Amino acid sequence: MYNVVIIGAGVIGNFIARELSKYKLNIAIVEKDSEVSNGTTKANSAIVHGGYDAKPGTKMAKFNSEGNPMFDKVCKELDVPFKKIGSLVLAFNDEDMETLKELYDRGIENKIPNIEIIDKNKVKEMEPNINDDVIGALYSPTAGIVGAYELAIALAENAADNGVELILNNEVKDIEKIDDGYKILTNKQEIKSKYVINCAGVYADKINNMVAKETFKIIPKRGQYYILDKSASYITNHVIFQCPNKFGKGVLVAPTVHGNIIVGPDSQELNDDQRDELQTTSDNIEYVRNTAVKSIEKIPFNKTITNFSGVRAEPDTGDFIIEESQDAKGFINVAGIKSPGLSSAPAIAQYVVELVKERYDGLEKNKDFNPRREMIVFNELSKEKKAELIKKDPRYGRVICRCENITEGEIVDSIRKNAGATTVDGVKRRARPGAGRCQGGFCGPRVMEILARELNKDIEKIVKDGNESNILTGKTKS
Ligand SMILES: Cc1cc2nc3c(=O)[nH]c(=O)nc-3n(C[C@H](O)[C@H](O)[C@H](O)COP(=O)(O)OP(=O)(O)OC[C@H]3O[C@@H](n4cnc5c(N)ncnc54)[C@H](O)[C@@H]3O)c2cc1C
């Protein structure tokens, strides 16, 4: 019997697990996928929002403003890329200027530091590629960019290092109330726990309805993106937003932590049964392109290296749902975590830990908690350190991904770690082979070979991303 079971290994579930591992608790994360961070957390804008956008008084405003300043420390502890580059919301007409004023006032109410409305000259000085018809902008210097899936993976690794059990490939199918807690029925087993924390992203309403009254619905909303090659990085140094509209924060243009440019997203409501539909579509991707050029006319879309999409878990209540269920004591929903969910994650995790502590008499601290998780990025080491590492392990001397300069040593490390990679995309999200210009065209087969060797699997069983995404279907010359 566990003390706490967390359903869902996205950034929210993993953050809560890591925070809870600071206490003497028997904790498990139950995840339906074969990898952590494979839901909404793997596909979003990865912006740590300044916090001026959410309506004052909402949970979104509270957790965004509290979460943003926590990123420096946690990203340092976990070796996760995070850059506080600041954001600009652009205005092109008087109506937009009114919106900027509203956002500024909200920012002041949300206690966001150092925001200011700047004029056209200042905007052009900061970002010369922004279109000439800009008339002003809201500048938020504390906004940043983060490796979103890297963060969720690092949290899972660190939680596992600190004793959290990771139960992958287990889809929760039902939950039953039992005397001293809950019985969770997955496609593979029964798991008992005193407390259950529902962090199931776009499926959080379904999980809630297994055990409690239906009090909210999740509306899936897809957003699509372009990723441009690093050679396009000159176009902006800040996160560039347009004024928000009824569809949300709108289409942005921003650098990524790895030096690419991200452009998107749109917002498209999907049907209830389309929660996993991650395809990109020509109409929506064209809308993104046509909207983005209103910020920067000369975006070099010919440098696109990939398109992708992510699905938002939009709650019909309009705000995050973070509370113990009224009719299922010990069952805590952390649901409807749409944007700014990533930015809010550190503060949400701390809040949920307080909820658990209130319900748990005599919770003791885990004195052995280790906050550090380290990552070797070979390319970023000094010449001396590189030589030292290659001497110790020659696999660091073999470059597998030539676009991103990733060595076999880094790939092996990403597989062997606690909560390590099991798929080609899992390796890509941890060590980055295949994240560059050729998108795995050259290194993909090598990564498959390494995965097969390290996991002791037949290479035909190595999948791209998830259970049915086979790459090889059989031998041609058997
Ligand atoms: C287009 C887009 C742009 C965004 N941009 C930003 C941004 O710039 N900044 C920001 O702060 N936020 C942003 N967000 C929001 C942010 O991505 C989310 O708030 C965050 O990723 C939510 O994390 P999560 O852990 O709640 O959900 P997820 O990452 O989806 O994790 C939920 C997990 O639960 C698992 N699961 C589901 N059902 C079951 C089951 N039955 N059994 C077991 N496991 C189950 C899933 O497999 C998944 O791994 C954006 C979102 C989208 C879609």
The ligand as a Tripos MOL2 file, in Angstrom:
@<TRIPOS>MOLECULE
LIG
   53    58     1     0     0
SMALL
NO_CHARGES

@<TRIPOS>ATOM
      1 C1         -0.1970   24.5370  -27.3670 C.3       1 LIG1
      2 C2          0.1900   24.7040  -25.9240 C.ar      1 LIG1
      3 C3          1.0290   25.7480  -25.5180 C.ar      1 LIG1
      4 C4          1.3500   25.9210  -24.1890 C.ar      1 LIG1
      5 N1          2.2770   26.8660  -23.8370 N.ar      1 LIG1
      6 C5          2.5990   27.0390  -22.5310 C.ar      1 LIG1
      7 C6          3.5780   27.9900  -22.1520 C.ar      1 LIG1
      8 O1          4.2570   28.5920  -22.9930 O.2       1 LIG1
      9 N2          3.7960   28.2050  -20.8440 N.ar      1 LIG1
     10 C7          3.0950   27.5380  -19.8780 C.ar      1 LIG1
     11 O2          3.2840   27.8480  -18.7080 O.2       1 LIG1
     12 N3          2.2120   26.5710  -20.2020 N.ar      1 LIG1
     13 C8          1.9650   26.3030  -21.4970 C.ar      1 LIG1
     14 N4          1.0870   25.3240  -21.8580 N.ar      1 LIG1
     15 C9          0.4780   24.5170  -20.7990 C.3       1 LIG1
     16 C10         1.4160   23.4220  -20.2910 C.3       1 LIG1
     17 O3          1.9750   22.7160  -21.3660 O.3       1 LIG1
     18 C11         0.5930   22.4870  -19.4030 C.3       1 LIG1
     19 O4          0.0270   23.2500  -18.3670 O.3       1 LIG1
     20 C12         1.4100   21.3670  -18.7670 C.3       1 LIG1
     21 O5          2.2390   20.7160  -19.6900 O.3       1 LIG1
     22 C13         0.4330   20.3850  -18.1500 C.3       1 LIG1
     23 O6          1.1350   19.3330  -17.5650 O.3       1 LIG1
     24 P1          0.3600   18.1080  -16.9430 P.3       1 LIG1
     25 O7          1.3670   17.3350  -16.1870 O.co2     1 LIG1
     26 O8         -0.8430   18.5910  -16.2180 O.co2     1 LIG1
     27 O9         -0.2200   17.2910  -18.1810 O.3       1 LIG1
     28 P2          0.4930   16.2270  -19.1590 P.3       1 LIG1
     29 O10         1.8540   16.6380  -19.5240 O.co2     1 LIG1
     30 O11        -0.4710   15.9920  -20.2600 O.co2     1 LIG1
     31 O12         0.6120   14.9120  -18.2720 O.3       1 LIG1
     32 C14        -0.4960   14.1050  -17.9810 C.3       1 LIG1
     33 C15        -0.0430   12.6650  -17.9880 C.3       1 LIG1
     34 O13        -1.1100   11.8350  -17.5590 O.3       1 LIG1
     35 C16        -1.0420   10.6250  -18.2690 C.3       1 LIG1
     36 N5         -2.3490    9.9650  -18.2160 N.ar      1 LIG1
     37 C17        -3.5210   10.3960  -18.7500 C.ar      1 LIG1
     38 N6         -4.5010    9.5050  -18.5160 N.ar      1 LIG1
     39 C18        -3.9500    8.4910  -17.8080 C.ar      1 LIG1
     40 C19        -4.4550    7.2740  -17.2920 C.ar      1 LIG1
     41 N7         -5.7260    6.9030  -17.4530 N.pl3     1 LIG1
     42 N8         -3.6030    6.4550  -16.6290 N.ar      1 LIG1
     43 C20        -2.2990    6.7850  -16.4530 C.ar      1 LIG1
     44 N9         -1.7620    7.9330  -16.9520 N.ar      1 LIG1
     45 C21        -2.5720    8.7790  -17.6010 C.ar      1 LIG1
     46 C22        -0.6640   11.0810  -19.6770 C.3       1 LIG1
     47 O14        -0.1330   10.0300  -20.4460 O.3       1 LIG1
     48 C23         0.3450   12.1810  -19.3730 C.3       1 LIG1
     49 O15         1.6660   11.7020  -19.3620 O.3       1 LIG1
     50 C24         0.7750   25.0830  -23.2020 C.ar      1 LIG1
     51 C25        -0.0400   24.0150  -23.6060 C.ar      1 LIG1
     52 C26        -0.2890   23.8020  -24.9520 C.ar      1 LIG1
     53 C27        -1.0790   22.6180  -25.3820 C.3       1 LIG1
@<TRIPOS>BOND
     1     1     2 1
     2     2     3 ar
     3     2    52 ar
     4     3     4 ar
     5     4     5 ar
     6     4    50 ar
     7     5     6 ar
     8     6     7 ar
     9     6    13 1
    10     7     8 2
    11     7     9 ar
    12     9    10 ar
    13    10    11 2
    14    10    12 ar
    15    12    13 ar
    16    13    14 ar
    17    14    15 1
    18    14    50 ar
    19    15    16 1
    20    16    17 1
    21    16    18 1
    22    18    19 1
    23    18    20 1
    24    20    21 1
    25    20    22 1
    26    22    23 1
    27    23    24 1
    28    24    25 2
    29    24    26 1
    30    24    27 1
    31    27    28 1
    32    28    29 2
    33    28    30 1
    34    28    31 1
    35    31    32 1
    36    32    33 1
    37    33    34 1
    38    33    48 1
    39    34    35 1
    40    35    36 1
    41    35    46 1
    42    36    37 ar
    43    36    45 ar
    44    37    38 ar
    45    38    39 ar
    46    39    40 ar
    47    39    45 ar
    48    40    41 1
    49    40    42 ar
    50    42    43 ar
    51    43    44 ar
    52    44    45 ar
    53    46    47 1
    54    46    48 1
    55    48    49 1
    56    50    51 ar
    57    51    52 ar
    58    52    53 1
@<TRIPOS>SUBSTRUCTURE
     1 LIG1         1 GROUP 0 **** ****
